[in-house]
Amino acid sequence: RDSIRNVTREDIRNAHLNGRKKYRLVASAKLVEVPSTRNNPQSDTNNTQLKWEASVKLQLLEPSDPLYNLCGTDASVTFGTDVLGPVTVVSSNPTLVDTAYGLFSDIVRVASGHR
């Protein structure tokens, strides 16, 4: 995981001068196929299984990036789709109830075995 702590004012100023770019910590996750281990109930007939790969990385974003204009507690997720391409959903200034509900529903989904 990267940290924004090492970004200096000089870095921020240079990013702004070089195309009005902004630093953001960006979380990403994707579902990938990996070789299956023996007796794994999640494996399919091709001897592979699905596994989530997740990361948080410091990125320098262009003004055209959907995450560029987020501020404060705004949140966003971009889904990569086969037909539509990337679809981005933004939650502007979510309340504590909004974020707590999202976390709670994720925990319930994981606990019930859904991906």
C-alpha positions in Angstrom: 0.0 0.0 0.0 1.3 3.4 -0.9 1.1 6.4 1.3 0.3 10.1 0.6 2.6 11.1 3.5 5.7 11.3 1.3 4.1 13.7 -1.2 5.6 17.1 -0.7 4.2 20.6 -1.4 6.7 20.7 -4.2 5.3 17.5 -5.7 1.8 18.9 -5.6 2.9 22.2 -7.2 4.8 20.4 -9.9 1.8 18.1 -10.6 -0.4 21.1 -10.9 2.0 22.9 -13.3 2.4 19.7 -15.3 -1.2 19.5 -16.6 -3.2 20.4 -13.5 -2.8 16.8 -12.2 -3.8 15.7 -8.7 -2.5 13.0 -6.4 -5.1 10.5 -5.1 -4.9 7.2 -3.2 -6.9 4.8 -5.4 -8.1 1.4 -4.3 -8.7 -1.2 -7.0 -9.8 -4.8 -7.1 -10.3 -7.3 -9.9 -11.4 -10.9 -10.1 -8.7 -13.1 -11.7 -8.4 -16.8 -12.5 -5.6 -18.6 -10.7 -4.5 -22.3 -10.8 -6.8 -24.3 -8.6 -5.6 -26.1 -5.5 -6.8 -29.7 -4.8 -10.2 -30.2 -3.3 -11.2 -26.6 -3.6 -15.0 -26.2 -3.8 -14.5 -22.9 -5.7 -12.6 -24.4 -8.5 -14.2 -25.1 -11.9 -13.6 -27.9 -14.4 -10.6 -26.0 -16.0 -8.6 -26.4 -12.8 -8.7 -22.7 -12.1 -10.4 -20.7 -9.4 -11.5 -17.1 -9.0 -9.6 -14.9 -6.6 -9.8 -11.2 -5.8 -6.7 -9.1 -6.2 -6.9 -5.7 -4.4 -4.5 -2.8 -3.9 -4.3 0.8 -2.8 -1.8 2.9 -4.8 -0.9 6.5 -5.0 -1.7 7.8 -8.5 -1.3 11.0 -10.3 -4.6 11.7 -12.0 -5.4 13.7 -15.1 -8.3 16.2 -15.1 -10.3 13.8 -17.3 -10.2 11.0 -14.7 -13.5 10.4 -13.0 -11.8 10.5 -9.6 -10.1 13.9 -10.2 -12.9 16.1 -8.9 -13.8 14.1 -5.8 -13.4 16.0 -2.5 -14.0 15.6 1.2 -15.8 12.4 1.9 -16.9 11.8 -1.7 -16.6 8.2 -2.9 -16.6 6.6 -6.3 -16.4 3.2 -7.9 -15.8 2.4 -11.6 -17.0 -0.9 -13.0 -15.3 -2.4 -16.0 -18.0 -3.8 -18.2 -17.9 -5.9 -21.4 -20.4 -3.9 -23.4 -20.5 -0.4 -21.9 -16.9 0.0 -21.0 -16.1 1.7 -17.7 -19.2 2.9 -15.7 -18.5 5.2 -12.8 -20.8 5.8 -9.9 -20.1 8.8 -7.5 -21.5 9.3 -4.0 -21.1 13.0 -3.2 -20.8 13.9 0.5 -22.2 10.6 1.9 -23.5 10.6 5.4 -22.4 8.2 8.2 -25.6 6.1 7.6 -24.7 5.8 3.9 -21.2 4.6 4.5 -22.1 2.4 7.5 -24.9 0.7 5.4 -22.4 0.0 2.6 -19.9 -1.6 4.9 -22.6 -3.6 6.7 -24.0 -4.9 3.5 -20.5 -5.9 2.3 -19.9 -7.8 5.5 -23.2 -9.6 5.2 -22.5 -10.5 1.6 -19.1 -11.9 2.3 -20.3 -13.8 5.4 -23.1 -15.5 3.3 -20.6 -16.7 0.7 -21.4 -14.4 -2.2 -18.7 -12.8 -4.2 
